[in-house]
Amino acid sequence: MKAFTAAMLMSFLLAGCGTATGDRGLSGAGIGAGIGVIGGPPGIVVGGAVGAAVGMVTKPSTVNLGKPAWR
């Protein structure tokens, strides 16, 4: 079960890649809310808000994970 949870978390994090500002804001909100679940309902709200803000202010070129494994 722990491996499945880790695999799902990684797939959500990698699926959150977007180039449009709105895409990054939405995926940041989702990731932040998911992490905020640890803190209960207030954590979800704060995590979602912070994640959305960070997703919207960062540029797509800010994070460079290198050449993809499939290339």
C-alpha positions, -999 to 999 in steps of 0.1 A, spaced: 0 0 0 29 24 8 44 18 -27 10 25 -43 6 57 -24 41 69 -33 35 60 -70 2 80 -70 19 110 -53 47 110 -79 22 107 -108 2 137 -94 33 158 -90 45 150 -125 11 155 -140 10 190 -126 35 203 -152 20 230 -173 31 260 -194 2 283 -190 -1 304 -159 -36 291 -151 -24 255 -155 4 260 -131 -18 278 -106 -44 250 -108 -19 222 -104 -1 241 -76 -34 245 -58 -41 208 -61 -7 197 -49 -8 222 -21 -42 211 -10 -31 175 -12 -1 182 11 -23 203 33 -45 173 41 -21 166 69 -32 197 87 -69 190 83 -94 214 68 -74 246 75 -44 230 60 -62 222 28 -73 258 24 -39 272 32 -20 246 12 -43 252 -18 -39 290 -16 -1 289 -12 2 262 -40 -19 283 -64 1 315 -57 35 297 -61 22 280 -93 11 313 -108 43 333 -100 68 307 -112 78 305 -148 78 271 -167 116 274 -171 122 279 -134 123 241 -127 145 221 -151 145 184 -143 168 177 -172 164 155 -202 134 131 -199 142 94 -196 122 85 -227 144 107 -250 
